[in-house]
Amino acid sequence: MNLLKYTCCLSVFAISTAFVGCKQSASSEETSTSTETVKLATAPSFNADTAYNYIAKQVKFGPRIPNSAAHVKCGDWMVSELKKLGCEVIEQKFKPVTYDGKVLNARNIIGTYNPQATKRIILASHWDTRPFSDDDSTAKDKPFDSANDGPSGVAVIFEILRTIQNSAQKPNIGIDVVLFDVEDWGPPNSYTKEVTIPNGGWLMGSEYWSRNLHKPNYSAYFGILFDMVGAKGATFTKDNASMQYAPAVMNSVWSIASQLGYSQYFLNQDFGNITDDHVPVNVNAKIPMIDICDLRPTTGNTFGDYHHTQKDNMSIIDKGTLKAVGQTVLQVLYEESKVQ
């Protein structure tokens, strides 16, 4: 991700009622997190150790840069893993053209869990690696491991599915996993030419999926995007796009995080004029989707000093952060199962 990308593009409820009305615009009562404490559904425990291992597995392939062998091998592994986790899998292949004219071999990977369920929730992440670490003053042109930026979101989703698969009590909803490709091939900071392709050259996988849905007339109740959800010191704020398009969903997720004791991660703060993969989903597919993204309003570095640098490797991954995100969203799914 790139700060320029985020700046140049562009209800609260009692938990026991689930996300009723989440597709409606926010009212004045929907702009802050509920402080009401409601008994939560019993959800299984999210295993941060397994999520950590899912990140390490992706990193071991090497940087997952489109048109590379590592990208192909990791994509194949993700398809296989989704099938093991009980999903029907669709590979959506496409050939986007980058800001500088490169043609990429890309694929969005979609996994469908409990396909018979009519109430469906999307869990999404991007899985590609940026081709250069252009925020690193000493290694601008070099690839990097990208352990947090992409793999952490995939890992949390996989561990949520694994936990549900191994649980005696499963949520009575459908889950659609959408792993977007080519999110992170926007122009480097030094690029000065005009970029005329959509989203400034970023978000190519979500832009394609949102205009070419994997099933005719597909829709979902809401979606959650995971982006950089595993780093030490991570904080998740309420970005402007999420609050514009899906305020009820965002406020409700943050409320559940608070009840679970994760307020130090999920800050009750509006911050971040970002355009991430959730924006094409909201704008083009008309599906309300929020973004759980590491944004740091107090550090002076919006995305953390690891962002698009050689520092984004396994050494910055924190199991406490993975637990907070994974357990919160797992709880969200079980809360949704209470109301059909």
N, C-alpha and C positions, 0 to 999 in steps of 0.2 A: 504493500500500500504506500501511497505517496500523499503528503499533505496537500499538494496542489490538486490532486484528484478529488480530495474531499471538499476543498473550498471552491473549486471552479464549477462543480456539477451539483448540480443538485439532483380508562374508566374504572376509574377505580370501582371495585365491587367487593362484596363480601366473598371470600374465596369459595365458600360452599356453593355459590351460584355459578361458578365457572366463568367463562368469558362471554357471557350473554351480551349481545350488542357490540361486539368488538369491531364490527365493520362500520360503526357509526362514527361521526365526528366527535371530538372531545368536547365536553361541556366544562363549565367552570368547576364542577365537582369531580372531573376526571383527570385533573392535572397534577395530583399529588398522590403519593403512595398511601394506601389505607393503613391506619394504625390499629384497626380492629383485629383481635386475635380470634381465629376460628379454628376448631379442631381439624387438623389435616388428615387426609386419607393416609392409610398405611402404605408406604412405598418401600421397596427394597433398598438396600444400601449400595451406593455407587462405589466401585473399587478404583481408587486413584492409581494403585500400582499397575493394574491392567491397562488403564488409559495411558499411563506413562510408557508402557511397553509398546502400545500401538503407535505412539509417536516415534519411538526408537526404531521400530520396524520400517516406517516410512523414510526416516532419515538415512537408514542403512542402504537404501537403494541409490543414494546420491541425490543431488539437486534434481527435482522433478520438473525440469525445464522442457516445455513442449518441443517436439522434434528430437528429443534425446532418448537413448536406450533406457535410462533410468525412469523417464516419464512413462514409457510403454510398460515396463516391468511393474512399476508401482500401480499403474492403472489396472493391469491384469490381476494383481494381488487384491486390490480393493473389490473388484468384481467377484472374485472367488470368495473373499471374506464376507461380503454382503449375503451371498448365497448360503454360506455356513450359518449366518446369523438369522436365517429364516426369511430372507427377502427374495421376491421376484426381481430380476434385474433387467434394466433397459440401458443399452449404451447408445447415447445420442452423439454420433460423430458429425463433425463439421470442420470446415477449413476457413478460419478467419484470417484476415489480412491485417498485419500490425501497422502502427503509425508510420513505420519506415518501409512498408511494402513487402515484408516477409509473409509467406503463406505458411500457416501452422497446421499440423495434424492434431486436432483437438477432439476431446470427447467429454461430454457431461455424463456422469454415471448416476443412474436413478435406481434406488432400491425401494420396493413396495412391501411393507409389512402389514399383514392382516388385510388383504385386498378387498375382502367382502364388506368391511366396515364403511358406512357412508360418511361418518364424521372423520375427517382426515386432518392431520397436522403435519406440516413440513419441518424437518430438521435439515439444515443446509450448512455447507462450508465450501470454501474453494480448496482445491488439492494441488494446484500447480505451484511452482517456485519461480520467483522473479529471476530473470537471467543474469542480473548483475546487482552488486551491493552498492548502489550509487549514493547511499547516505553514509558510506564509510570513506573518510577522507584519505585513507591509505590503501584502499582496495576497491576503488569505484567500479572497475570493469570485471571483477572476479565474481564467480558464483559463490553461493553460501549455502549452509545446511538448511536454513529456514525450518527450524524445529517448531517454532511457535506460530509463525505466519503461514497458516494452512494446516499442517499436520495436527496441531492441538485440537482444532475444531473437528476434524475427521475422527480423531481418537475419542473424543468425548461422545460423539454420535455412536461410534462402534461399541463403546462400553455401555451406553444406555441400551442399545439393542441386545447386547450379550446379557446384561442384567435382567432385562425383561424375559428373554428366552429361557433363562435359568430359574425364573421366579414361579412359584406355584400359583400366584395370583397375578394375572396379566391385565393391563388396562384394556378396556373394551372400546378401543378406538383404532383407527388406521394411522400408520406412520409412513410418510414418504420421505426417504432420504434423497436429497439432491446435492450431489458433489459437483460443483461448478469448476470447469477448467478455464484456463487463460484469464484469470482475474487480474493477474499481477504483471502483465506485459505492457504497462504504460510507458511513455517516454521517460528517459532519465532526466534528472534535474538540469543537466547541461543542454538539453535539447531546446533549440530556439525556433524551429520552423512551426508553422501553423499545423495543427492536427485537426482534421475534418471528420474523422470517423467517430461514431457514437461514443459518448462517455470519455472523450479525450484519449481513446486507445486502451482504457481499462475495462474491466467487467465484461469481457467478451463472452464468457460462458453463460452468465446470467442473462445478458442481453439476448443471446440466441435462444436460451430455454424459454424465457418469458414471452418470446414472439413465436415460438414453435413448441408448444407444450407437448410433453411426451405421450399424452393421451388426448383424444378429441374431447373438448368441453371439460377438461380437467379443472377442478378447483379444490380449495382446501379451506378449512375454517380459519386457520392462521398459520404463520410460519415463524420459525426462530432461526436466525443466522448466527453461526459461531465464527468469530474472527479474532485470532490471537487471544486464546482463552486459557493459556497455560503458564504464563510467565510469573516469576517472582515479583511481588509488589503490584500485581495487576489490579486495576480498578475499572469498573464498568459504569458508565454514566448513561443518561438518557439523551441519545443523540437527536438532533432536530428532525431528521427524516422519519425515524421511528415514531416520534411524538406527533408528527404531522399525519402520518398514514395509519398508525396502529397504536394510539395512546392507551386504549383499554388493555391491550395485550401487554404492553411494556409495563404499565403501572401494576398490573396483576402479577407478572413475573417478579418484579422487584419486591412486591409485598410478600410473596412466598419466600423469597430469599431472606427477607428480614425475619420472618417467623422462624426460619431454620437457623438463624444466627449468623448470616453471611453479609450483614450490612457493611462490614469493612471492605468487602469486595464490590457489592452492588450499591453504589452511592446514590442517594436520593437527590440527584443534582442534574439539571439540564446542562449538557455540555457536548459540543461536537457538531459542527456543520459538515457532516461527512456524507459522502455518497459511496456506499458499499454495495455488495451484491443484492441487498434487500430493496434497493431503489428500483431497478428494472422490474423486479417481481411486483412491487406495489404499483408502479406506474403502468406497466404494459399488461401484466397478467391480472391486475386488480385483486391480488391476494394480500391481505394485511400481513406484513412481515416485519419483525423487529430485528435489531442487531445487538448481540452481546459482543462488544468489542472493547479491547483494552485501551482506554483513553485516560490520560493522566493530567487533570486540570491544574494540579499544584506543582508540577515539576519543571515547567517551561519547555518540555519536550512532549508534545501531545501523544506520541505513540511509544514512548520509552526509548532509551538510547540503543536498544538492540535492533530497532526497526530498520530493515533493509541494510544491515551491516553484517560483518563476520561474527558478531556477538550472538546472532540468532542461531544458537546451537543448543544441544541438550543441557548445557550447564545452566541455562536460565530457566529451565522448566521446573515448576514447583507443584508437588502433588497436592498441596493445600488448595491452590488455585483450581486445579482440575477437579478436586472434590467439591468445592463450592459451586462451580458451574454445573457439573454433572448431576449432583444431588438436587440442585434447584430445579433443573429442567426435568429430571425424572419425576420429581414431585408434581410439577406442572402437568405432566401427562396423566398421572394418577388422579389428580384433581379433576381433569377434564373427563375422565372415565365416569365420574360421579353424576354428570349431567349429560344427557343425550338429547 
